[in-house]
């Protein structure tokens, strides 16, 4: 790791000489969800390497509440000096459509640093249920509008919206059934009390491999390594469909480009480690690296996509 740090720092100094003094104190990375969740696990996997490269402690600060809004508001109010960052989730693009009068704008108050990972979702049904493919499910749903239902971990979550986007793309009417817990929802799928569910791959990978849930398709643009035999929804007749749970680092608006570039270079170095990539893959997650500009483009596209879904699906803000 010391050799890695020396090489990375040498490259950083060549790329961003203005930011040589950064960081000069510990760096806090805020997260709007409790410890132990998927985003928290990803973040804590990369912080040791980032700390080694940057030469300062990295402090993970969990600030759960309001769908991540508490942490996002705290970042929007933080000094734009690179010492306070946020591990962003799709809520950054979704929440402005879900909550009225938010004190921040996802496209104006934050500066993307770089993506970290992607957690594909998977469409699952009961293993002994009637559907073996997405095509069968859509055919039945078109002939029986409003009969099939889908579970999610709550209204306005990325998993709810994955289902709403699916219904819109397929031209079918599905009934949303929100749960307080994805685990409870998965149990009701297995018990045939709900017809289907979109869930992050790591949460149901064990049940799929144990033959308790049937995976019809993944929601990512490409197939996933942990379920290579499962097609994408795009392959299954809905080209262009994609709805994944992504994570990335953002800074307050106004953070100098030199600092953002330095942080991005450090992220690239850490995420290139084979041990980290194997650790991600073992749990159904994927390393996803980007430039700041690529992350900014993704965020813009996500905001527009979910705004359209909210409007066309009639999902109202609280």
ABEGO torsion letter per residue (X at the ends): XAAAAAAAAAAAAAABAAAAAOBABBBBBBBABBBGBAAAAAAAAAAAAAAAAAGBBBBBBBBBEGGGAAAAAAAAABBBAGABBBBBBAAAAAAAAABBGBABBAAAABBBAEBABBBBBBBBBBAABABABAAAAAAAAAABBGABBBBBAEBGBAAAAAAAAAAAAAGBBBBBBBBABAAAAAAAAAAGABABBBBBAAAAAAAAAAGABBBABBABABBBAABAABBBAAAAGBBGBBBBBBBBBBBBBGBBAAAAAAAAAAAAAAAABAAAAAAAAAAGBBBBBBBAAAAAAAAAAAAAAAAAAAAAAGBBBX
